[in-house]
Amino acid sequence: MPKTIEFHNTPQFTREFVNNWLTHTKKHNHSETHVAVLEDVLQLIDVALSVLAPGPAEPDNTEQS
């Protein structure tokens, strides 16, 4: 398993996205199972945020003319 994980977005952005999704899911009375899955995903993100250490960004390899 690789030691470096690359995300498309910041973990904080992803957490807010999932939290917003959960809020809308509850507001629109989706099934308890749907809500529970999103709550679990949110909890997993919170755990990851507490234990993962951010690494340096990859250097920009594009050359300027």
HELIX and SHEET records of a PDB file:
HELIX    1   1 PRO A   11  LYS A   27  1                                  17    
HELIX    2   2 GLU A   32  VAL A   51  1                                  20    
END                                                                             
